[in-house]
Amino acid sequence: MLYNWTVLRPWFIWGFWLVSVVCVQANPSLEAQALLSLKGTHSSRALASWTLSIVPCHGWVGVKCDHVTEKIIEVNVTGLGIRGTVSSELCLLEDLGVLCLSHNQFDGELPSCLWNMTRLQKLEAANLNLNGSLSEICNLEKLEILDLSFNDVRGDVPACLWNMSQLRSLDLSNNLNLRLEDLPASASVSLLQNLALSNLQLSGSLPAWLGTLQQLEELDLSFNKIAELPSSVGNLSSLRTLNLTQNKLTEIPASIDGLLSIVKMDFSENLLTSVPTSMSKAVRLEILNLNSNNLSAIPPSLGNLQSLRKLLFAYNLCTDLPSSLGALGSLDELDASDNKLVGSFPAFVQNMTSLQTLNLAGNYLSGDIPTFVYSGSGFRLYSLNVSRNSFTGSVPDFSWGNYYAILDLAQNLFTGILPPLNNCTFSLLRLSGNSLIGGIPLSWENSTGLRMLDVSNNRLTGPVPGFFGFMKLLEVFDLSNNLFSGTLPSSLGNCTKLERMRLGDNPLMTGPIPATMCSPGASLLTLSLAYSNFVGEIPSSLGNCTRLRVLDLSGNQFSGKLPLSLQDLSTTLRVLIVAANRLEGLFPEWIVNLRSLQVLDLSKNSFIGELPRDYSQLEGFRSSASMASKDTLYFDDLKINFKGGPLDLQYLLSTRTSFDVSSNLLSGNLPEELAELYGLLYLTLFENNFTGTIPVSLGKISNLESLDLSRNSLFGEIPQEIGQLSSLAYFNVAHNHLSGVIPSGPQTSSFDASSYAYNDGLCGSPLPLCVNTDTQHAPLQSSQQNHSLANEWISFPAVLAGAVIGFLTMTAIIILKRSLRVFFLQAPYGKAYIRHYTQRPPYGMYRPPK
């Protein structure tokens, strides 16, 4: 049967199109396959559009194509959280001009074929932890932007890089294995607008050609060892940002006045002794950071910088503030902390009408706080810090200054009572370290915006008000080291944002810890109630504080056992101190499951039993390096036992590790497995009932600084391996049963005799020298043996003669004396006593044996 072609043609065309579509979907383009290799095993929705059902040029996130050829020319997946490796298949994108991979989780090596993608103009691959080499990068002649910062690029920086004339932005910062000690003497990168070479060990002087970069806007050479800036740097008329923090600069060239466009300069953490007066000509300068240098004065000419918003020169040696700084009408932050300023509160600051933040902490300023600071006049600060000075008088009433958010008057000489806070809107209030008395004013009840309150180290009295429990924003609450009395308010459990609570060193406070202290969802990181008079059992509700890192309950009257619920804090708890209480029971085995633990102090309690044999879960004691990461580093104050006495740690650093179970009733042998805690610094086991020998394995704790095993029942020798602990600063094995020679070593021989006292078998420095009976003292031993043998032959006749004479004498007396004869010869068995023993009354009873 024949069909009309005119009728069949539409159906044929439609079928051909359908087959074409199916074939295209079954055989995706090479470019699509290349991008899918980059996607890898990424499972989030960020790259959900990267699928073969969609053409890359028409819907793939971060992908752009040429409108004519439909070839991929740009791939930008910055910050999408992709995991995996950068595949060499990306090099199949022959027309690619822009490749942005930064801020993902790639690892491995940057494919070398990228250096053959000659059309590449922009390559950003920052913060990826990639390694590789730059040896062939100069093939990218069209490259304008290169950012490989925060990776592990290795090897030398090729000299040709400095002749890539199209470069506008170059960032190689923080590649610690990239060798770039000096910049070349010449370069042809005149188009550079951004140059960042931070943390690359650059040293010496910078080359003069830097001053020829007329288009340069940002220059970051921070965290290097640069000692000198060339005067040509003053030619950088377009420069807006200059970062030279943490180098070795001793001076700033006077030509700095040529930086007519400069907005921000950072010379912090150098060795500067002066600031050139010519800097006052940088009329556009807004931020000047001179922190941590050796400056003895600030030039008055800086008062001409009318655009200056931030002036920072903390941690220097300045003794005075020039009054000309009062002319800085745009200044909103002045930081002169930790200098050597003397005199009274600087009066000129009241002229700084834009000032928001004033930091004068850590100086030698004295006198009263002037009235204009708190009277509600035109001087309106957001933050005032005058801590660690010598200001006197009463704490001013800031009720008129409701514009303050941060007020820090800590560690001065203020006296009197706490001021009212009627109209204040403080978020941070620190009055610690003064001589304040009295109680907490009732007007503080309205300060519901407080986030941090610290009135520690005063002489405050009275109860802790319950209204603190209704300050829902409270994060830090420190009333420690005062004379507060009464019990802990149960309402404090309502402060769900509270992170640090310290009420220790209040000896008049008593009562139990409220069960509401750790309600589910609590944010508490630190709970310190040390050295007060709290009683009762430690509540199991503390296990609900799932973020708790520091728990210090030492020096109280807590009784019972440690709650088992604390084992739920295995991933967070870093400090557990319950010393000097009345706790009892078997040593809590679950403690060895607290993986993050760094400080354990169970001393001065009544724990019994033996120490555990498995410490494999205590990761915090084993790897101090891993604890130094940004996520786990934690700062707090605490006391630990060190060198036989308390050691105050202002901050708990990531490397402080202590294991103290002293003054308990523990027994058994010391476990060899203690050596698993090889990151340990302080090991204190004195005053228990431990027996056996000192484990040789303790010598493997190479960083050990303090080891106290005194007042136990240990015997045997001190292992030679302990003598090789080069960091050991305190060692005590007194009051044991040890013997043998004290091992020689860099530290053990330096301790005095008290460290080894009351061990009768020990000898050697610093105790008396040992006597070697097998070698050097053999003649003496032989002489002593001969002398003893002679004495035996001489004494035998004398003993025999004495025995004969004594026998004859006693016989004669018995025969001649009747009463004695009756006693010895006629006394019958069974008599209670002998009446005729003598003429005197009997002295006592005598009953002969049956």
ABEGO torsion letter per residue (X at the ends): XBBBAAAAAAAAAAAAAAAAAAAAAABBBAAAAAAAAAAEABABAAAAABBAABBAABGBBGBBBBAAAGBBABBBABGAGBBEBBBAAAAABAABABBBABGBABBEBBBAAAAABAABABBBBBGAGBBEBAAAAAABAABABBBABGBABBEBBBAAAAABAABABBBABGBAABBBABBBABBBBAABABBBABGAGBBEBBBAAAAABAABABBBABGBABABBBAAAAABAABABBBABGBABABBBAAAAABAABABBBABGBABABBBAAAAABAABABBBABGBABABBBAAAAABAABABBBABGBABABBBAAAAABAABABBBABGBABBEBBBAAAAABAABABBBABGBABBEBBBAAAAAGBABBBABBBABGBABBEBBBBAAABAABABBBABGBABBEBBBBBAABABABBBABGBABBEBBBAAAAABAABABBBABGBABBEBBBAAAAABAABABBBABGBABBEBBBAAAAABAABABBBABGBAABBEBBBAAABBBGBABABBBABGBABBEBBBAAAAABAABABBBABGBABBEBBBAAAAAAAAABABBBABGBABBEBBBAAAAABAABABBBABGBABBEBBBABAAABAAAABAAAAABAAABBBBBBBBBBGGBBBBBABBBAABBBBBABGBABBEBBBAAAAABAABABBBABGBABBEBBBAAAAABAABABBBABGBABBEBBBAAAAABAABABBBABGBABBEBBBBBAAAAABBAAAABGBAABBEOABBBBBBAABAAAAAAAAAAAAAAAAAAAAAAAAAAAAAAAAAAAAAAAAABAAAAAAAAABBBGBABBAAABABBBAEBBBBBX
